[in-house]
Each structure stands twice: as C-alpha cells, then as structure tokens.
Amino acid sequence: MRPKIGQIFIEKHGLTPERLEEALASQKAKTGERIGEILVRLNYLSEETVIEAVAHQWDIPFLPSINLEKIDAKLAQSVPISFAKKYKMLPLRQIGRTVQIATSDPLNTAAIDDLRLLLKAPVQVIATPPAMVQRWINKIYEQMTDTTEQAISDLSEENLTPLSQQLPETADLLDTDDEAPIIRLMNSVLFEASKQRASDIHFEPFENEMTVRYRIDGMLYNILTVPKHFQSSLTSRIKIMAGMNIAEKRLPQDGRISIRIGGREVDIRVSDVPTVHGERLVLRLLDKTTLVLTLEDIGFSPEGLATFSRLVTRTHGIILVTGPTGSGKSTTLYASLQKINSPEKNIITIEDPIEYQIKGVGQIQVNPKIDLTFANGLRSILRQDPDVIMVGEIRDVETAAIAIHASLTGHLVFSTLHTNDSAGAITRLLDMGIEPFLVSSSVLAIVAQRLIRVLCQACKTPYDPTEEEASKLGVKKTGSPFYRGKGCPACMNTGFHGRMGIYEILLVDDEIRALVLAKMDANRIKAKAMSKGMLTLREEGVRKILEGITTTEEVLRVTHDEI
C-alpha cells in the first residue's frame, strides 16, 4: 500500500501537521489544486521537495540534476519544443529500446502516453525539479537554433514573404517556427547577440551591402554581411517588431521590442536614423533577468570599496560619478542604491532611460515630450519626502542647483557628470555657474571610472614584460609576470571575457574645500588629492595588471587622457 503524500511530507521533509491541515483546508475550498502546489504557494515546501516526495510515493527515480552532456540532443530535439515546455517533459537518452524521460509532472499519464506514441518506444519516467527541466529544454533547443550564417544562406528572392506578421511581444525566439527567411534571420541575429553577451547590435547600410556588428565588452565586431537587396526587408522587419512607422524613412525614429530568448526576458531599445545609403539601426539589449551588480562585484579595490561603502551610508550630500558614455556610471549608481536599499528608506530616482528595475525603489522615466525633465522631475521628487535621490545625469545648471539644494536640506543625492577625471567635475559645476561655497559644502566625493576588459580565464598566459612596457605604465620591472589572452572559443578569440571598473575616488575634505572656495583649477585639486593618497585611474589600472586581471594595452587604452 502506497504511503500518503502528506505522511511523506511530515516524515521525510519536516512539514508540521498544522501546516498540512492548513493546506488540506485550502484544497477543499479551492478544488483542482494539488496539495503539493498549495504547499509550494504557501512557501512551506520547495518545488524540488514536492517532486522528490511524489517520486518516493510512486517509486519513481528522482534526479535533482543531470549533466547536459549525457542528454542525447538529437533524441530530445525530436520532440516539439511547444510540447516539451507545456508538459515539462524532455527525453534524455535511449537505453536499449526504452527512452528515459525527465519530467516535473510524473503523474500526467496522458502526456506521458502521448510522448510514448511520439517516440514509438517504451519510456521510463524520471522525476526532476521544474527549474532543472526548463533549463535543459532551453539549452537543448538553443543548440538547434539556426546560426546567422545559415539564415543568410537560406535567403533567396523567391522565398521572401510579405512581412505582415508581427512577432508577439512575449514570444520566445526558441519557440517560433516561422519559416519566412527574413524573420528567421532576424531571430538568429537576436539569439546570437544574446548568447555572445552583446550589449548593442548595429545594422549599418553601405553602397553595396548591409553590415551587422555586435558590441561585446565595449568593442564592436563584424558578425555578418547582408546582401544589399535584402536591406529593405530586414529594416522593415525590425521596425515592425519595434512598433515603428515603416513608411517613414526620412526622419529618425525610436522604438522598443520586448521578447524572450531561451526563457530570458530581453528589452530592446531601437534607434533608427536615415543615412545616404538607407536607414541605420542600433538595437540596445537589456536582459531583464540580469541581476543588478553589487558594489563588491564591479571592480573596487578593497580600500576603495571600504571608502565608497562608508560614503553611501551618509545621510546628506552629493556623490558624483563621472566618466564618458559607456563607462559603467549607471551600474555603479544602481549598485550603490542596492547597498543602502531598505524598508526604512524612501529612495526615488529620475532616469533616462530606466535600465534596471530595483525592488523597493521609485523610478521615474524622463519624458521631454510632456516637459518631464530632470529638473522638473527632481522638483516633484522633493515633495515625496525622499531620503535618497538618484538623478541620472546633471546636464544643466538648473538640475545642478536643485540637486545641491536637495543635498543641503538633508537628502543624499547620487548623480553623474561627463568629465574625464574626478577633479574635472568640480570645475564643471563651477563653469555651469554654481557658486563655489555651494559646491564645497554639498559635494561629499567624486568618483571617476572606466571599464576595462577582463582577461579570459580559459586562455590567459603569463609573459615577462619589457622595460619599455613597464615604463609606459610608470612602474619598475619587478620580475612579476604580466598576462595576455591567446584567444579561444570561450572568448570569441578576443582574449577577453567580461569587464570590470577601475575607480578614482576624490574625497572632498577641508583642504579640498579650501581649494574649491579659492576657485583653483582641476590640476591643483587633483594634485592635492593625490598627495593625500588618492589613486588615479592609471594607478588603479596598473594594480589590475599586476593582479593578472587585464593587459597593459587595455589600461593604456582607457586611461590615455591621464597622460
């Protein structure tokens, strides 16, 4: 006689009888829901625990995980992905005549019978947690997705179809089976971009062709060339997906695409501008499932992390993050908010655009069309009783003045400026027309930053630097090895995989305030900060070289303005 599932939950998994009674009462009131589903919904048990208990009850093998390499990809791909996802079932491998199938719903006998008929073989059911089955399904079906080169080779004049079908906003690219070549090409481009960690996709028209490039780790790479006679169809496809006017080819347009790629939600901002050879499009990819990085993850040295962590816990003042476009300023601000976010604090931001959503933080999108500018939004925020304010960027004197006023009236304000180094931010504020006494009394610190590419761990190799290379960095040759990346499939033969920040933290203390009040230039302010122990961007970069994180060329590239 089979044990009751409730008995297994209590004896094997520590469920209390009171909680089981509560779930049973809920089941009576709400028919159709299984007892395990109710316990998961009430957070009394995990999905994995429930599946394990069901497997124990029915004497079914249970696998909490499995090596992807042991799955027969061809066998798995013989089952339509729509069926696999709907019923949470995936064939693993064939042993003799029997096919082993993984499922998170081993009691769905109807679906198991359907799969047996589809595979034309007896099946052995293995119970598996839902998250694991979903991960395997996405991985297996990613492998069968057309590459961009295959999609290009499928294009021909005869089989192009009218681009009247719009991809649904919530469609998963792995689920689509549309055979229109242009649609399959576009899906392939998006899928490959996501797989290669691209932040942007560039569609660039020229006289005889259209080039597609990915920006990966801050650098652009040519991916494929599209024949000129397909340019119009591909452009129209992108504009349809982004909800843009395909008839308007003379004016710049902006649009947005929301899709899922392999179970990950991706938000894509589309920019379209007319050029002499046709419309040029740039797609910015934002993976909604990517977690906001913490201060510990983004590259601060131990000393810098300790200093900055103290700064973000202050109750009032301004912390400015500076650097050129694409230097990771927004990521640093998000990490700062994540550090201090708590139910006791009211945190409000005004951004353009909102790149990542943070739970518990009120985020406002700038909208110039309705006169919701940084300055106007900031005024409204001050009436919302905030403790912490983040202003996406100080672009004008009005925004700067309101931010300074906010910091002087008991608010902690984070914002960004476009300057080359930390000291330059002070002179930028003064040049805007902000009084020196206001700057000196409100600014707590200025952080200048750059992003450096990180060496690929799979292919980095040590070498002995030359005297010339060491002198370029301003260091003495010590005998310690430097590292470079040889290039391998894991890093697309670039030698790099991922990026991290280097930081220059200028603390505004009494001596720096005196220089600000005296309207000293940026060089004098920077020299004083260095004499008090501030490490420059170049010096932070050298640290990363000596730690084997990056290369000499990379540090020289991003800190060339230090010379």
Solvent accessible surface area in square Angstrom, and as a share of the most:
residue,aa,sasa,rsa
1,M,231,1.03
2,R,119,0.43
3,P,50,0.31
4,K,147,0.62
5,I,33,0.17
6,G,10,0.09
7,Q,85,0.38
8,I,5,0.02
9,F,0,0.00
10,I,58,0.30
11,E,119,0.53
12,K,123,0.52
13,H,53,0.23
14,G,63,0.61
15,L,8,0.04
16,T,60,0.35
17,P,76,0.48
18,E,126,0.56
19,R,109,0.40
20,L,21,0.10
21,E,109,0.49
22,E,82,0.37
23,A,0,0.00
24,L,64,0.32
25,A,61,0.47
26,S,32,0.21
27,Q,57,0.25
28,K,171,0.72
29,A,93,0.72
30,K,111,0.47
31,T,121,0.70
32,G,86,0.83
33,E,31,0.14
34,R,113,0.41
35,I,21,0.11
36,G,6,0.05
37,E,85,0.38
38,I,0,0.00
39,L,0,0.00
40,V,41,0.23
41,R,117,0.43
42,L,52,0.26
43,N,134,0.69
44,Y,51,0.20
45,L,21,0.10
46,S,60,0.39
47,E,88,0.39
48,E,76,0.34
49,T,27,0.16
50,V,16,0.09
51,I,17,0.09
52,E,69,0.31
53,A,0,0.00
54,V,19,0.11
55,A,2,0.01
56,H,93,0.42
57,Q,30,0.13
58,W,100,0.35
59,D,127,0.66
60,I,33,0.17
61,P,63,0.39
62,F,50,0.21
63,L,53,0.27
64,P,64,0.40
65,S,60,0.39
66,I,26,0.13
67,N,78,0.40
68,L,56,0.28
69,E,156,0.70
70,K,125,0.53
71,I,13,0.07
72,D,63,0.32
73,A,31,0.24
74,K,171,0.73
75,L,29,0.14
76,A,0,0.00
77,Q,46,0.20
78,S,63,0.41
79,V,1,0.00
80,P,71,0.45
81,I,21,0.10
82,S,77,0.49
83,F,34,0.14
84,A,0,0.00
85,K,39,0.17
86,K,143,0.61
87,Y,59,0.23
88,K,91,0.39
89,M,0,0.00
90,L,0,0.00
91,P,0,0.00
92,L,0,0.00
93,R,67,0.25
94,Q,91,0.40
95,I,100,0.51
96,G,69,0.67
97,R,171,0.62
98,T,45,0.26
99,V,2,0.01
100,Q,21,0.09
101,I,0,0.00
102,A,0,0.00
103,T,0,0.00
104,S,8,0.05
105,D,31,0.16
106,P,10,0.06
107,L,68,0.34
108,N,37,0.19
109,T,92,0.53
110,A,68,0.52
111,A,2,0.01
112,I,11,0.06
113,D,65,0.33
114,D,71,0.37
115,L,0,0.00
116,R,92,0.33
117,L,135,0.67
118,L,84,0.42
119,L,28,0.14
120,K,176,0.75
121,A,12,0.10
122,P,49,0.31
123,V,23,0.13
124,Q,70,0.31
125,V,26,0.15
126,I,8,0.04
127,A,0,0.00
128,T,0,0.00
129,P,10,0.06
130,P,26,0.17
131,A,68,0.53
132,M,27,0.12
133,V,1,0.00
134,Q,68,0.30
135,R,132,0.48
136,W,6,0.02
137,I,1,0.00
138,N,18,0.09
139,K,94,0.40
140,I,2,0.01
141,Y,8,0.03
142,E,31,0.14
143,Q,108,0.48
144,M,99,0.44
145,T,35,0.20
146,D,46,0.24
147,T,51,0.30
148,T,3,0.02
149,E,105,0.47
150,Q,93,0.42
151,A,1,0.00
152,I,38,0.19
153,S,86,0.55
154,D,59,0.30
155,L,17,0.09
156,S,35,0.23
157,E,111,0.50
158,E,151,0.68
159,N,65,0.33
160,L,50,0.25
161,T,68,0.39
162,P,116,0.73
163,L,29,0.14
164,S,94,0.61
165,Q,113,0.50
166,Q,99,0.44
167,L,16,0.08
168,P,84,0.53
169,E,114,0.51
170,T,99,0.58
171,A,18,0.14
172,D,2,0.01
173,L,9,0.05
174,L,16,0.08
175,D,54,0.28
176,T,42,0.25
177,D,121,0.63
178,D,44,0.23
179,E,124,0.56
180,A,9,0.07
181,P,5,0.03
182,I,1,0.01
183,I,4,0.02
184,R,48,0.18
185,L,0,0.00
186,M,0,0.00
187,N,13,0.07
188,S,3,0.02
189,V,1,0.00
190,L,0,0.00
191,F,5,0.02
192,E,21,0.10
193,A,0,0.00
194,S,22,0.14
195,K,105,0.45
196,Q,51,0.23
197,R,95,0.35
198,A,9,0.07
199,S,36,0.24
200,D,7,0.03
201,I,0,0.00
202,H,18,0.08
203,F,0,0.00
204,E,8,0.04
205,P,9,0.05
206,F,96,0.40
207,E,119,0.53
208,N,118,0.60
209,E,68,0.30
210,M,1,0.00
211,T,16,0.09
212,V,0,0.00
213,R,65,0.24
214,Y,2,0.01
215,R,74,0.27
216,I,8,0.04
217,D,17,0.09
218,G,21,0.20
219,M,59,0.26
220,L,51,0.25
221,Y,54,0.21
222,N,114,0.58
223,I,41,0.21
224,L,19,0.09
225,T,69,0.40
226,V,1,0.00
227,P,45,0.29
228,K,65,0.27
229,H,110,0.49
230,F,7,0.03
231,Q,18,0.08
232,S,74,0.48
233,S,28,0.18
234,L,0,0.00
235,T,7,0.04
236,S,21,0.14
237,R,2,0.01
238,I,0,0.00
239,K,2,0.01
240,I,28,0.14
241,M,10,0.04
242,A,8,0.06
243,G,64,0.61
244,M,19,0.09
245,N,83,0.43
246,I,76,0.39
247,A,84,0.65
248,E,32,0.14
249,K,106,0.45
250,R,191,0.70
251,L,109,0.54
252,P,88,0.55
253,Q,30,0.13
254,D,120,0.62
255,G,18,0.18
256,R,121,0.44
257,I,6,0.03
258,S,33,0.21
259,I,6,0.03
260,R,79,0.29
261,I,1,0.00
262,G,6,0.06
263,G,36,0.35
264,R,74,0.27
265,E,81,0.36
266,V,4,0.02
267,D,15,0.08
268,I,0,0.00
269,R,51,0.18
270,V,3,0.02
271,S,46,0.29
272,D,2,0.01
273,V,62,0.35
274,P,53,0.34
275,T,57,0.33
276,V,140,0.81
277,H,69,0.31
278,G,26,0.25
279,E,15,0.07
280,R,69,0.25
281,L,0,0.00
282,V,35,0.20
283,L,0,0.00
284,R,88,0.32
285,L,18,0.09
286,L,15,0.08
287,D,38,0.19
288,K,108,0.46
289,T,72,0.42
290,T,66,0.38
291,L,150,0.75
292,V,24,0.14
293,L,82,0.41
294,T,53,0.31
295,L,1,0.01
296,E,101,0.45
297,D,83,0.43
298,I,10,0.05
299,G,10,0.09
300,F,23,0.10
301,S,11,0.07
302,P,110,0.69
303,E,99,0.45
304,G,11,0.11
305,L,39,0.19
306,A,49,0.38
307,T,24,0.14
308,F,0,0.00
309,S,21,0.14
310,R,152,0.55
311,L,12,0.06
312,V,0,0.00
313,T,86,0.50
314,R,115,0.42
315,T,104,0.60
316,H,97,0.43
317,G,2,0.02
318,I,2,0.01
319,I,0,0.00
320,L,0,0.00
321,V,0,0.00
322,T,0,0.00
323,G,0,0.00
324,P,60,0.37
325,T,120,0.70
326,G,56,0.54
327,S,6,0.04
328,G,16,0.15
329,K,19,0.08
330,S,46,0.29
331,T,47,0.27
332,T,1,0.00
333,L,2,0.01
334,Y,4,0.02
335,A,0,0.00
336,S,0,0.00
337,L,0,0.00
338,Q,70,0.31
339,K,93,0.39
340,I,12,0.06
341,N,45,0.23
342,S,35,0.23
343,P,135,0.85
344,E,144,0.64
345,K,78,0.33
346,N,55,0.28
347,I,2,0.01
348,I,14,0.07
349,T,0,0.00
350,I,0,0.00
351,E,5,0.02
352,D,58,0.30
353,P,35,0.22
354,I,41,0.21
355,E,48,0.22
356,Y,56,0.21
357,Q,158,0.70
358,I,11,0.06
359,K,189,0.80
360,G,64,0.62
361,V,16,0.09
362,G,38,0.37
363,Q,40,0.18
364,I,52,0.27
365,Q,72,0.32
366,V,9,0.05
367,N,53,0.27
368,P,97,0.61
369,K,193,0.82
370,I,123,0.62
371,D,93,0.48
372,L,48,0.24
373,T,47,0.28
374,F,12,0.05
375,A,4,0.03
376,N,48,0.25
377,G,1,0.01
378,L,0,0.00
379,R,95,0.35
380,S,49,0.31
381,I,0,0.00
382,L,45,0.22
383,R,182,0.66
384,Q,112,0.50
385,D,118,0.61
386,P,5,0.03
387,D,62,0.32
388,V,3,0.01
389,I,0,0.00
390,M,5,0.02
391,V,0,0.00
392,G,19,0.19
393,E,34,0.15
394,I,6,0.03
395,R,126,0.46
396,D,65,0.34
397,V,71,0.41
398,E,75,0.34
399,T,1,0.00
400,A,0,0.00
401,A,47,0.36
402,I,19,0.10
403,A,0,0.00
404,I,4,0.02
405,H,105,0.47
406,A,0,0.00
407,S,1,0.01
408,L,80,0.40
409,T,75,0.44
410,G,47,0.45
411,H,28,0.12
412,L,2,0.01
413,V,0,0.00
414,F,0,0.00
415,S,0,0.00
416,T,5,0.03
417,L,2,0.01
418,H,69,0.31
419,T,11,0.06
420,N,95,0.49
421,D,29,0.15
422,S,0,0.00
423,A,0,0.00
424,G,15,0.14
425,A,0,0.00
426,I,1,0.00
427,T,33,0.19
428,R,94,0.34
429,L,2,0.01
430,L,33,0.17
431,D,118,0.61
432,M,47,0.21
433,G,52,0.50
434,I,9,0.05
435,E,90,0.40
436,P,15,0.10
437,F,117,0.49
438,L,51,0.25
439,V,1,0.01
440,S,6,0.04
441,S,69,0.45
442,S,2,0.02
443,V,3,0.01
444,L,18,0.09
445,A,0,0.00
446,I,0,0.00
447,V,0,0.00
448,A,0,0.00
449,Q,1,0.01
450,R,13,0.05
451,L,37,0.18
452,I,0,0.00
453,R,27,0.10
454,V,24,0.14
455,L,1,0.01
456,C,4,0.03
457,Q,128,0.57
458,A,79,0.61
459,C,10,0.06
460,K,56,0.24
461,T,43,0.25
462,P,84,0.53
463,Y,36,0.14
464,D,93,0.48
465,P,4,0.03
466,T,82,0.47
467,E,120,0.54
468,E,118,0.53
469,E,26,0.12
470,A,2,0.02
471,S,76,0.49
472,K,115,0.49
473,L,10,0.05
474,G,69,0.67
475,V,42,0.24
476,K,177,0.75
477,K,82,0.35
478,T,107,0.62
479,G,59,0.57
480,S,51,0.33
481,P,60,0.38
482,F,8,0.03
483,Y,54,0.20
484,R,119,0.43
485,G,24,0.23
486,K,151,0.64
487,G,20,0.19
488,C,23,0.14
489,P,129,0.81
490,A,65,0.50
491,C,5,0.03
492,M,66,0.29
493,N,109,0.56
494,T,38,0.22
495,G,1,0.01
496,F,24,0.10
497,H,82,0.37
498,G,19,0.19
499,R,91,0.33
500,M,43,0.19
501,G,0,0.00
502,I,0,0.00
503,Y,10,0.04
504,E,0,0.00
505,I,26,0.13
506,L,0,0.00
507,L,81,0.41
508,V,9,0.05
509,D,45,0.24
510,D,110,0.57
511,E,84,0.37
512,I,1,0.01
513,R,74,0.27
514,A,56,0.44
515,L,25,0.13
516,V,1,0.01
517,L,95,0.47
518,A,58,0.45
519,K,141,0.60
520,M,59,0.26
521,D,79,0.41
522,A,24,0.19
523,N,120,0.61
524,R,126,0.46
525,I,0,0.00
526,K,30,0.13
527,A,57,0.44
528,K,67,0.29
529,A,7,0.05
530,M,83,0.37
531,S,88,0.57
532,K,98,0.41
533,G,58,0.56
534,M,20,0.09
535,L,65,0.32
536,T,8,0.05
537,L,0,0.00
538,R,30,0.11
539,E,70,0.31
540,E,12,0.06
541,G,0,0.00
542,V,13,0.08
543,R,79,0.29
544,K,11,0.05
545,I,1,0.00
546,L,86,0.43
547,E,110,0.49
548,G,1,0.01
549,I,37,0.19
550,T,0,0.00
551,T,8,0.05
552,T,3,0.02
553,E,115,0.52
554,E,2,0.01
555,V,0,0.00
556,L,39,0.19
557,R,101,0.37
558,V,17,0.10
559,T,0,0.00
560,H,125,0.56
561,D,53,0.28
562,E,43,0.19
563,I,167,0.85
